[in-house]
Amino acid sequence: MSPKLYSGPHQTAIEAYATAQCVPQLTAPDAVLTEPLYPEVLQGVIELHLDAGVRTVVTHTFPERAVLNHGHVTQEKIDDFRNRLGKKVSIARNAITARRLTNDAKISISLGPKGDCYKPEEAPDRHSAQEFHQHQFAAAAEHEPHFVLSETVNTIEEAIGIALAAKNHRVPGTRRKQAVPTLISFVIDHNGNLLSGESPLEAIHAIDRASDRLPIGYGFNCCPVEGLALALAQVRSKIDRVISAAPNASSFPVDQLDGVGTTTGHIRGLVDSRGMSRFLAGIAQRYDLQYISGCCGFDPNHICQIGTCITTNDTQEELPDTDWSRLLAAA
């Protein structure tokens, strides 16, 4: 089976547009509610991904978790989250319709962790995580996504809570449980381990055991490509549960790259676009991944290049050049 492309985080392209057009308010946390131009811009970005060959559109709903993240979760916050998520899913559907791909393209809803994605010490235990994430899954399930992408997870405990929340989702107005199909994607470091220190292999075994193999699979995202290579080599030799990968364009450590921006205010881009595309196409085929993409710093053109490399079997085994490897070489 040929790996499928899924859309990377739309924020990279939105930021580029906002900078070029001098409309910085498009990158504001409440832009989907306050900026009249926002739906048009986001739909345009999604259409570019569809034109690049993407057929699994990951909604730009990861940032909406901030609504629930601070203080006690109230009904007002839950309703606000549902409203924002619904608007972005609707924009994604409009893009698919505009490109006449209703029968071909599917929607995956992106959900994020509680707290700071890159500070495992702030992550909740499994019980608190399940309580928090049940609200996200309830909102996502209303839209019947192809699957939920629970991404940028950095501890086993929170991942277990996520899996249990997906498993125990209740159909509104009933007592009936209906599990939500979920792909759990981890942040990893340069050594291929979760930020909490555990190996992906430990994490997958623990989550599958606690949730009766609820996740449809696992992946890695928002990580250095060097760590991705190590994690896949470790995991895929022993387990077939990893199905997706989406590294960052930058390989800077997370304490120097927060995944949203840098000290310059801009997401770091690729330094070796072709090498990265050839490498990702290669690992997608070598490890039989179902989904491949890029995370922070990738735009629709980069995603298209990955697809072209897959189609033409233009791959490489050696790691691509990165900003981090160049920094180390110059030291």
C-alpha positions in Angstrom: 0.0 0.0 0.0 1.4 3.4 -1.0 1.7 5.8 1.9 -0.9 8.6 1.9 -0.1 12.3 2.4 -1.9 14.2 5.1 -1.9 18.0 5.5 0.7 19.5 7.7 0.0 22.2 10.2 -1.7 25.0 8.3 -0.1 27.6 10.6 3.1 27.7 8.6 1.2 28.8 5.4 -1.1 31.1 7.3 1.9 32.8 9.0 3.6 33.3 5.6 0.4 34.8 4.1 -0.1 37.1 7.2 3.5 38.3 6.9 3.4 38.9 3.1 0.0 40.7 3.3 0.8 42.6 6.6 -2.2 41.2 8.4 -0.6 39.7 11.6 -4.0 39.4 13.2 -4.6 36.3 11.1 -2.2 34.4 13.4 -4.1 35.5 16.6 -5.5 32.7 18.8 -9.1 34.0 18.2 -8.7 34.7 14.5 -11.3 32.1 13.5 -13.9 34.0 15.5 -12.7 37.6 15.0 -11.1 38.0 11.6 -13.5 38.1 8.5 -10.6 37.1 6.2 -9.6 34.1 8.2 -12.0 31.5 6.7 -11.0 32.4 3.2 -7.3 32.2 4.0 -7.5 28.9 5.8 -9.7 27.4 3.1 -7.1 28.5 0.5 -4.3 26.8 2.5 -6.3 23.6 2.6 -7.1 23.7 -1.1 -3.3 24.1 -1.7 -2.8 20.9 0.3 -5.5 19.1 -1.8 -3.8 20.3 -5.0 -0.6 18.9 -3.7 -2.1 15.4 -3.5 -3.3 15.4 0.1 -6.4 13.2 0.6 -6.5 13.2 4.4 -7.1 16.8 5.6 -6.0 17.3 9.2 -8.1 20.2 10.5 -6.3 23.2 12.0 -7.9 22.6 15.4 -4.8 21.8 17.5 -4.6 25.4 18.8 -8.2 25.3 20.1 -7.2 23.2 23.1 -6.0 26.4 24.7 -9.7 27.2 25.4 -9.9 24.2 27.8 -6.3 24.4 29.0 -6.5 27.1 31.7 -8.4 26.8 34.9 -11.5 24.7 35.6 -13.3 23.3 32.5 -16.7 24.9 32.5 -19.6 24.4 30.1 -19.0 27.8 28.7 -15.4 26.7 27.7 -16.7 23.5 26.3 -19.2 25.3 24.1 -16.5 27.8 23.0 -14.2 24.8 22.1 -17.0 23.1 20.1 -17.8 26.3 18.3 -14.2 26.9 17.2 -13.7 23.3 16.2 -16.9 23.3 14.3 -16.0 26.4 12.3 -12.6 24.9 11.3 -14.1 21.5 10.3 -16.7 23.4 8.2 -13.9 25.4 6.5 -12.1 22.1 5.7 -15.3 20.6 4.2 -15.8 23.7 2.1 -12.3 23.3 0.7 -12.9 19.7 -0.2 -16.2 20.6 -1.9 -14.5 23.5 -3.8 -12.0 21.0 -5.2 -14.7 18.5 -6.0 -13.1 15.8 -3.9 -16.1 15.0 -1.6 -15.8 11.3 -2.5 -12.1 11.1 -2.3 -10.8 13.3 0.6 -11.3 12.5 4.2 -11.2 14.7 7.3 -9.1 14.0 10.4 -9.6 16.2 13.4 -6.4 17.3 15.2 -6.5 17.4 19.0 -3.7 18.4 21.3 -2.5 17.5 24.8 -3.3 19.3 28.0 -0.7 21.9 29.0 2.6 22.7 27.3 3.3 20.1 24.5 7.0 20.2 25.3 7.0 20.1 29.1 6.3 16.5 30.2 6.5 17.5 33.8 3.3 19.5 33.3 1.4 16.6 31.7 -1.6 15.1 33.6 -1.9 11.5 34.9 -4.1 9.1 33.0 -7.2 9.9 35.1 -7.0 13.7 34.8 -6.1 13.3 31.1 -9.1 11.1 30.5 -11.4 13.7 32.2 -9.8 16.5 30.2 -9.8 14.8 26.8 -13.3 13.5 27.0 -14.6 17.0 26.1 -12.3 17.2 23.1 -13.5 13.8 21.8 -17.1 14.6 22.4 -16.8 17.7 20.2 -14.8 15.9 17.5 -17.2 12.9 17.4 -20.0 15.2 16.4 -18.3 15.6 13.0 -17.6 11.9 12.4 -14.0 12.3 11.4 -12.1 9.6 9.5 -10.0 9.5 12.7 -8.9 11.9 15.4 -5.2 12.7 15.3 -4.1 13.2 19.0 -0.8 14.7 18.3 2.3 16.1 20.0 1.8 13.9 23.1 4.9 13.6 25.3 4.1 11.2 28.1 2.7 7.6 28.4 0.3 8.6 31.2 -1.4 11.3 29.2 -1.5 9.0 26.1 -3.3 6.3 28.2 -5.8 8.9 29.3 -6.3 10.0 25.7 -6.9 6.4 24.6 -9.4 5.8 27.5 -11.3 9.0 26.6 -11.6 7.8 23.0 -12.6 4.3 24.1 -15.3 5.4 26.6 -16.9 8.2 24.5 -20.6 8.2 25.0 -23.2 9.0 22.3 -25.0 12.2 23.4 -28.4 11.5 25.0 -27.6 7.8 25.5 -25.6 5.6 27.8 -24.1 3.8 24.8 -20.4 3.9 24.3 -19.0 4.4 20.9 -15.2 4.5 20.6 -13.7 7.3 18.5 -11.0 6.1 16.0 -7.8 7.7 17.2 -4.2 7.9 16.1 -1.8 8.9 18.9 1.3 10.8 17.7 4.3 11.4 20.0 6.8 14.2 20.3 10.3 12.6 20.5 13.8 13.9 21.1 17.0 13.5 19.1 17.5 10.1 20.6 14.1 8.9 19.5 12.5 8.8 23.0 9.5 10.6 24.3 10.3 13.8 26.1 9.4 12.1 29.4 12.3 9.7 28.7 10.5 6.5 27.9 11.0 4.7 24.6 8.2 4.6 22.0 8.2 0.8 22.3 7.5 1.1 26.1 4.8 3.7 25.3 3.0 1.6 22.7 2.9 -1.5 24.8 1.6 0.4 27.9 -1.1 2.2 26.0 -2.3 -0.9 24.1 -2.4 -2.9 27.3 -4.4 -0.2 29.2 -6.8 0.4 26.4 -7.2 -3.0 24.7 -5.4 -1.6 21.6 -7.9 1.2 21.2 -5.6 3.4 18.9 -5.8 2.7 15.2 -2.1 3.2 15.3 0.7 5.5 16.5 3.0 8.1 15.0 5.6 10.8 15.6 5.3 14.5 14.9 6.8 17.9 15.7 10.2 16.3 16.2 13.7 16.4 14.8 14.1 14.1 11.8 17.2 12.6 13.4 15.0 11.3 16.3 12.4 10.1 13.9 14.9 7.8 12.1 16.0 6.3 15.4 12.5 5.8 16.7 11.3 4.1 13.6 14.3 1.8 13.5 13.7 0.8 17.1 9.9 0.3 17.0 9.2 -1.1 13.6 11.7 -4.0 14.1 9.5 -5.2 17.0 5.9 -3.9 16.4 3.7 -2.9 13.5 1.6 -0.3 15.3 3.4 2.8 14.0 1.6 4.2 10.9 2.5 7.9 10.6 5.4 10.3 10.7 5.7 14.1 10.4 8.9 15.7 11.6 9.6 19.4 11.9 11.5 21.3 9.2 13.9 22.4 12.0 15.9 19.9 14.1 16.5 22.4 16.9 15.7 20.9 20.4 12.3 21.8 21.7 13.8 24.1 24.4 15.1 26.2 21.5 12.2 25.7 19.2 8.8 25.8 20.7 6.9 24.5 17.6 5.0 27.7 17.2 7.6 30.3 16.5 11.1 31.4 17.4 12.7 34.5 18.9 12.4 36.0 15.4 8.7 35.4 15.5 8.7 33.0 12.5 8.6 29.2 12.2 12.0 27.8 11.1 11.9 26.4 7.5 13.7 23.6 5.7 17.3 24.0 4.7 17.3 20.9 2.4 13.8 20.5 1.0 14.7 17.9 -1.6 16.8 15.8 0.8 14.0 15.9 3.4 11.4 14.9 0.8 13.5 12.0 -0.5 14.2 10.8 3.0 10.6 10.9 4.2 9.5 9.1 1.0 12.1 6.5 1.8 11.1 5.9 5.4 7.4 5.8 4.5 8.1 3.0 2.1 10.8 1.2 4.2 8.6 1.1 7.3 5.3 0.6 5.5 3.8 3.8 6.9 0.2 4.6 6.1 0.6 8.4 6.4 3.5 10.7 5.9 3.7 14.5 6.1 5.7 17.3 7.6 5.0 19.3 10.8 6.1 22.9 11.7 7.9 24.6 8.9 6.4 22.5 6.0 4.1 24.2 3.5 1.9 22.6 0.8 4.8 22.7 -1.8 6.9 20.6 0.6 4.1 18.1 1.0 3.7 17.9 -2.7 7.4 17.3 -3.1 7.2 14.3 -0.7 4.3 12.9 -2.8 6.3 13.3 -6.0 9.2 11.4 -4.4 6.9 8.6 -3.4 5.4 8.3 -6.8 8.7 8.4 -8.7 10.5 6.2 -6.1 13.0 9.0 -5.6 14.3 8.2 -2.1 17.4 8.3 0.0 18.5 6.5 3.2 20.9 9.1 4.5 19.5 11.8 6.7 18.9 15.2 5.1 20.8 18.3 5.9 19.2 20.2 8.7 19.7 23.5 10.5 20.8 21.5 13.6 23.3 19.4 11.7 24.8 22.5 10.1 25.1 24.1 13.5 26.9 21.1 14.9 29.2 20.9 11.9 30.2 24.5 12.3 30.9 24.2 16.0 
